[in-house]
């Protein structure tokens, strides 16, 4: 009888500990999601360089072809504008650089002539769309069963490691959150600032985009990393998406897309945007 009671008590304690860990993981992730939303809003104060490499893969995962583009993004009066720096891995010619600069100058000139009411309305509409694009992330703490796996250190940051598995039967409130039901993930969250340092995710079932437009097969992977900028904000550092799928009803695709962000710096809209040499 004593042994039975001890075992029962141990089971209760283990269950309570498991529930506490799950609650802690949810609290950590919920706070990290809210901070991510804030960082996303503050990203408009920066300009940055992004580099995207698209790789086409064969059935064995070997690279068949590769295409790389690089661009600078500046946010002018609340709107992001790209200036291409490289196409197909090659710097733009002097003539193409001049054209890119002219596009930016034209955009600045147009925005400078807005009335205060026009600017306020445009910026409000744009911010509304940006918030809508990421609003579904707020469902992450409720959509997933979250488990605290332990501690690690990444790039000098002490982090929590948390696993995320979709809750059976969960009904997403936001349509953009529905694909998350077919994803399992692991998160590395900074202990000091509750920021995402790294995220790894994998699809567990086919995810469709649009009616017969595109499908992503099970086993597709995502790696996303962030970095601390100016000791004030966390911004994207690297993202890699790889996997196989189908475009339309016939075309099969297998590939990898890698995007890196660097050279973040504060940007003033009245500063002259000069061509990169």
Order of alpha helices (4+ residues) and beta strands (2+ residues): alpha-beta-beta-beta-beta-alpha-alpha-alpha-beta-beta-beta-beta-beta-beta-beta-beta-beta
